[in-house]
Amino acid sequence: MKIKATLERIPGGLMIIPLFLAALINTFTPGLLRIGGFTEALFVNGTLPLIAFFLLCVGADINVKNAGIVVAKGATMIGVKWIIGAVFGMLAYLLAGPSGLFLGIAPIAFIAAMTNSNGGMYLAIVSQHGDKDDKAAVGVLALNDGPFLTMAALAIFGSMGFVNGMFSIFDFIAVIVPILVGAILGNLDSDMREFLTKGSDAIIPFMAFALGMSIDLRAILDGGLSGILLGVLTVFLTGTACYYVFKLLKWNPIVGVAEGAVAGNAIATPAAIAAVNASFAGEAGIATVQIAAAVVTTGILLPIYVAFLAKRMEKKKKATEEMVLGKVETG
């Protein structure tokens, strides 16, 4: 039985399917796994330690030896996505209605989804359209996995008076330490990097299941269509912005747009933020399911968008070559 292969056919399937399965259980038979002992510890109450270990594994994939153009490209994509996600998040908090939502979307979902990127999708696209430097940039892009960039935006908003929740320096340190430990281990020993990176893949479905055990399916019904909208906005806003910034810098713009998808790990961000600061607990549930919908949406839409842009670029290149050739022949 090919369970893993079946899950991987669905964008973000290793995270999304366990999450929705757990949400189904939690909605209709909430006491099924709440029987104490190891069962409840792993499948119901394991969210925080599982997320913490996931962040450590993600940190191990950060390679500080990558330099020059690799760092420049990776930092540019992270910066562009963070600015767009932060701006939309701030607008969402400012313009949110009585429900606390903007366009039906939780403000924290804007930030968590738009600042995140799907490393697997990125590598798949640049393997076809990019070069070795573009592929190496994925090590820098690991910095936008997890809740750190979302927390940074929320802390800035709090200091400006836009949101009630604030984070102390110790809150930041508590999130960064697992990432730093992983980065140190991964950069000191390449075998440790490989070992821990594999660990992140194994932990994803269990982390997702524990998250799902805090979700009621009624929230999913409320957040489904708005989650699709979140995915569409993420592709066309962050992907397009990176496309034109890369074009302006004389880099391959297709590599920039490859950052337009949301990875499954972003689903864990609202829960991680709410665990650190209870002020955000009210929007964590709906934000989680909206991000889950955005993961699927971007996984389907981004490759189509990339194919469209690549074809358009090829047509423009061909037209330019024909025009130059025509001038040479007439000259």
C-alpha positions as CSV (number, residue, x, y, z in Angstrom):
1,M,0.0,0.0,0.0
2,K,1.6,3.3,-1.1
3,I,0.4,5.6,1.7
4,K,3.3,8.1,1.5
5,A,3.2,8.3,-2.3
6,T,-0.5,8.9,-2.3
7,L,-0.2,11.7,0.2
8,E,2.6,13.3,-1.8
9,R,0.3,13.5,-4.9
10,I,-1.6,16.2,-3.0
11,P,0.1,19.6,-2.6
12,G,1.2,19.7,1.1
13,G,-0.6,16.3,1.5
14,L,1.8,15.0,4.3
15,M,0.6,17.9,6.4
16,I,-2.9,18.6,5.2
17,I,-4.4,15.1,5.2
18,P,-3.4,14.2,8.8
19,L,-4.6,17.7,9.9
20,F,-8.1,17.2,8.3
21,L,-8.3,13.6,9.6
22,A,-7.6,14.8,13.1
23,A,-10.1,17.7,12.7
24,L,-12.7,15.1,11.7
25,I,-12.0,13.1,14.8
26,N,-12.0,16.1,17.0
27,T,-15.3,17.3,15.6
28,F,-17.4,14.1,15.8
29,T,-15.5,12.0,18.4
30,P,-13.4,14.4,20.5
31,G,-12.8,11.9,23.3
32,L,-11.5,9.1,21.1
33,L,-7.8,9.9,21.6
34,R,-8.1,11.8,24.8
35,I,-7.4,8.7,27.0
36,G,-4.2,9.9,28.7
37,G,-0.8,8.4,28.5
38,F,1.4,8.3,25.4
39,T,-1.6,8.3,23.1
40,E,-2.9,11.7,24.3
41,A,0.6,13.1,24.7
42,L,1.5,12.4,21.1
43,F,-1.7,12.8,19.1
44,V,-3.4,15.5,21.1
45,N,-1.0,17.4,23.3
46,G,2.2,17.1,21.3
47,T,1.9,20.3,19.3
48,L,4.5,22.4,21.1
49,P,7.4,19.8,21.4
50,L,6.7,18.6,17.8
51,I,6.9,22.2,16.4
52,A,10.0,22.9,18.5
53,F,11.8,19.8,17.1
54,F,10.6,20.7,13.6
55,L,12.2,24.1,14.0
56,L,15.5,22.5,15.0
57,C,15.4,20.3,11.9
58,V,14.7,23.3,9.7
59,G,17.6,25.2,11.3
60,A,19.9,22.3,10.4
61,D,19.2,23.0,6.7
62,I,20.5,26.6,6.9
63,N,24.0,26.6,5.3
64,V,26.0,29.6,6.4
65,K,28.7,28.8,3.9
66,N,26.5,29.9,1.0
67,A,27.6,33.4,0.1
68,G,27.5,36.1,-2.6
69,I,24.9,35.8,-5.3
70,V,23.2,32.9,-3.5
71,V,22.6,34.9,-0.3
72,A,21.6,38.0,-2.4
73,K,18.9,36.0,-4.3
74,G,17.6,34.3,-1.2
75,A,17.5,37.4,1.0
76,T,15.8,39.4,-1.8
77,M,13.0,36.8,-2.1
78,I,12.6,36.7,1.7
79,G,12.6,40.5,2.0
80,V,10.0,41.0,-0.8
81,K,7.7,38.4,0.6
82,W,8.0,39.7,4.2
83,I,7.2,43.2,3.1
84,I,4.1,42.2,1.2
85,G,2.9,39.8,4.0
86,A,3.5,42.4,6.7
87,V,1.8,45.2,4.8
88,F,-1.3,43.1,4.1
89,G,-1.3,41.9,7.7
90,M,-1.2,45.4,9.0
91,L,-4.0,46.5,6.6
92,A,-6.0,43.5,7.7
93,Y,-5.7,44.5,11.4
94,L,-6.6,48.1,10.6
95,L,-9.6,47.3,8.3
96,A,-10.9,44.2,10.0
97,G,-14.6,44.1,10.8
98,P,-16.4,43.1,14.0
99,S,-15.5,39.5,13.3
100,G,-11.8,40.4,13.4
101,L,-11.4,39.3,9.7
102,F,-10.5,41.2,6.5
103,L,-11.9,39.8,3.3
104,G,-13.0,36.9,5.5
105,I,-9.3,36.2,6.3
106,A,-7.6,36.3,9.7
107,P,-4.9,38.9,9.7
108,I,-2.3,36.5,11.1
109,A,-3.1,34.2,8.1
110,F,-2.0,36.9,5.7
111,I,1.4,37.2,7.4
112,A,2.0,33.5,7.9
113,A,1.1,32.5,4.4
114,M,2.6,35.4,2.4
115,T,5.9,35.4,4.2
116,N,6.3,31.6,3.9
117,S,7.5,29.7,0.8
118,N,7.4,26.1,-0.4
119,G,11.0,24.9,-0.7
120,G,10.0,21.7,-2.6
121,M,8.0,23.7,-5.1
122,Y,10.8,26.2,-5.5
123,L,13.4,23.5,-6.2
124,A,11.1,21.8,-8.7
125,I,10.6,25.0,-10.6
126,V,14.2,26.3,-10.5
127,S,15.5,22.8,-11.5
128,Q,13.8,23.4,-14.8
129,H,14.2,27.1,-15.2
130,G,17.1,28.1,-13.0
131,D,20.8,27.4,-12.4
132,K,22.9,26.0,-9.5
133,D,23.0,29.4,-7.6
134,D,19.2,29.5,-7.8
135,K,19.0,26.0,-6.3
136,A,21.5,26.8,-3.6
137,A,19.4,29.8,-2.5
138,V,16.9,27.3,-0.9
139,G,19.3,27.1,2.0
140,V,18.7,30.8,2.7
141,L,15.0,30.5,2.1
142,A,14.8,28.1,5.1
143,L,14.8,31.2,7.3
144,N,11.2,31.9,6.3
145,D,10.0,28.5,7.6
146,G,8.3,28.6,10.9
147,P,6.8,31.5,13.0
148,F,9.8,33.8,13.2
149,L,9.0,36.2,10.4
150,T,5.4,36.3,11.4
151,M,6.3,37.0,15.0
152,A,8.7,39.8,13.9
153,A,5.8,41.5,12.0
154,L,3.4,41.2,14.9
155,A,6.0,42.6,17.3
156,I,6.5,45.6,15.1
157,F,2.7,46.1,14.8
158,G,2.4,45.9,18.5
159,S,5.0,48.5,19.2
160,M,3.2,50.8,16.7
161,G,-0.1,50.2,18.4
162,F,-1.8,48.3,15.6
163,V,-2.3,45.0,17.5
164,N,-2.8,44.3,21.2
165,G,-0.3,41.4,21.4
166,M,3.4,42.1,22.0
167,F,6.4,39.8,22.2
168,S,9.3,40.3,24.6
169,I,12.9,39.6,23.6
170,F,12.6,36.3,25.5
171,D,9.7,35.3,23.3
172,F,11.9,35.8,20.3
173,I,14.8,33.9,21.9
174,A,12.5,31.0,22.8
175,V,11.6,30.6,19.1
176,I,15.1,31.2,17.7
177,V,17.0,28.8,20.1
178,P,15.8,25.6,18.4
179,I,16.6,27.0,15.0
180,L,20.1,28.1,16.1
181,V,20.8,24.8,17.7
182,G,19.9,23.1,14.4
183,A,21.9,25.5,12.4
184,I,25.0,25.0,14.6
185,L,24.7,21.2,14.4
186,G,24.1,21.3,10.6
187,N,27.0,23.6,9.8
188,L,29.5,21.8,12.1
189,D,28.7,18.4,10.6
190,S,27.1,17.7,7.2
191,D,26.1,14.3,8.4
192,M,24.1,15.9,11.2
193,R,22.5,18.2,8.6
194,E,21.4,15.3,6.5
195,F,20.2,13.3,9.6
196,L,18.1,16.2,11.0
197,T,16.7,17.3,7.6
198,K,15.3,13.8,7.2
199,G,13.8,14.2,10.7
200,S,11.8,17.2,9.6
201,D,10.0,15.2,6.9
202,A,9.1,12.4,9.4
203,I,7.7,14.7,12.0
204,I,5.4,16.7,9.7
205,P,2.4,14.4,9.6
206,F,2.4,13.9,13.4
207,M,2.7,17.6,14.1
208,A,-0.2,18.2,11.6
209,F,-2.3,15.6,13.4
210,A,-1.8,17.2,16.8
211,L,-2.7,20.6,15.3
212,G,-5.9,19.1,13.8
213,M,-7.0,17.8,17.2
214,S,-7.6,21.5,18.2
215,I,-9.7,22.3,15.1
216,D,-13.5,22.0,14.7
217,L,-14.7,21.3,11.2
218,R,-17.2,24.2,11.5
219,A,-14.2,26.5,11.4
220,I,-13.0,24.8,8.2
221,L,-16.4,25.4,6.6
222,D,-16.1,29.1,7.6
223,G,-12.6,29.4,6.3
224,G,-12.5,27.3,3.1
225,L,-13.3,29.9,0.4
226,S,-11.4,32.6,2.1
227,G,-8.4,30.3,2.3
228,I,-8.6,29.8,-1.4
229,L,-8.6,33.6,-1.8
230,L,-5.6,33.8,0.5
231,G,-3.8,31.3,-1.8
232,V,-4.6,33.2,-5.0
233,L,-3.4,36.5,-3.4
234,T,-0.2,34.9,-2.3
235,V,0.6,33.6,-5.8
236,F,-0.2,36.7,-7.7
237,L,1.0,39.3,-5.2
238,T,4.2,37.8,-3.7
239,G,5.1,35.7,-6.8
240,T,4.6,38.6,-9.2
241,A,6.4,41.1,-7.0
242,C,9.5,38.7,-6.8
243,Y,9.2,38.2,-10.6
244,Y,9.6,42.0,-11.3
245,V,12.2,42.6,-8.6
246,F,14.4,39.8,-10.1
247,K,13.8,41.2,-13.6
248,L,14.9,44.7,-12.3
249,L,18.1,43.1,-10.9
250,K,18.8,41.3,-14.2
251,W,18.3,37.9,-12.6
252,N,16.0,35.2,-14.0
253,P,12.5,36.4,-13.0
254,I,11.0,32.9,-13.1
255,V,13.2,32.1,-10.1
256,G,11.5,34.9,-8.2
257,V,8.0,33.8,-9.0
258,A,8.9,30.3,-7.8
259,E,8.6,31.7,-4.3
260,G,4.9,32.2,-4.7
261,A,3.7,29.0,-3.0
262,V,2.9,28.3,0.7
263,A,4.5,25.3,2.3
264,G,2.6,23.0,4.6
265,N,4.8,24.0,7.6
266,A,3.0,27.4,7.6
267,I,-0.1,25.7,8.9
268,A,1.7,25.3,12.3
269,T,2.5,29.0,12.6
270,P,-0.8,30.3,14.1
271,A,-0.7,27.7,16.8
272,A,3.0,28.5,17.6
273,I,2.2,32.2,17.8
274,A,-0.8,31.6,20.0
275,A,1.3,29.3,22.3
276,V,3.8,32.1,22.8
277,N,1.2,34.9,23.2
278,A,-2.4,34.1,24.1
279,S,-3.6,37.4,22.5
280,F,-3.7,35.7,19.2
281,A,-5.5,32.5,20.3
282,G,-8.8,33.8,19.1
283,E,-7.8,33.9,15.4
284,A,-5.4,30.9,15.5
285,G,-8.0,28.3,14.7
286,I,-9.5,29.9,11.6
287,A,-6.1,31.1,10.4
288,T,-4.9,27.5,10.5
289,V,-7.6,26.1,8.2
290,Q,-7.3,29.1,5.9
291,I,-3.6,28.6,5.5
292,A,-4.2,24.9,4.9
293,A,-6.5,25.8,2.0
294,A,-3.9,28.3,0.7
295,V,-1.3,25.5,0.7
296,V,-3.4,23.4,-1.7
297,T,-4.4,26.4,-3.8
298,T,-0.9,27.7,-4.3
299,G,0.4,24.2,-5.0
300,I,-2.0,23.9,-7.9
301,L,-2.0,27.5,-9.2
302,L,1.7,28.4,-9.0
303,P,3.0,25.8,-11.6
304,I,0.3,27.0,-14.0
305,Y,1.3,30.7,-13.4
306,V,5.0,29.8,-13.9
307,A,4.3,28.0,-17.2
308,F,2.3,31.0,-18.4
309,L,5.1,33.5,-17.6
310,A,7.8,31.2,-19.0
311,K,5.9,30.8,-22.3
312,R,5.4,34.6,-22.4
313,M,9.1,35.2,-21.9
314,E,10.0,32.7,-24.6
315,K,7.6,34.4,-27.0
316,K,9.2,37.8,-26.3
317,K,12.7,36.4,-26.6
318,K,11.8,34.8,-30.0
319,A,10.1,38.1,-31.2
320,T,13.2,40.1,-30.2
321,E,15.5,37.7,-32.0
322,E,13.4,37.8,-35.2
323,M,13.4,41.6,-35.1
324,V,17.2,41.7,-34.7
325,L,17.6,39.2,-37.5
326,G,15.2,41.2,-39.7
327,K,17.3,44.4,-39.1
328,V,20.5,42.6,-40.0
329,E,19.0,41.2,-43.2
330,T,17.6,44.6,-44.3
331,G,20.8,46.4,-43.3
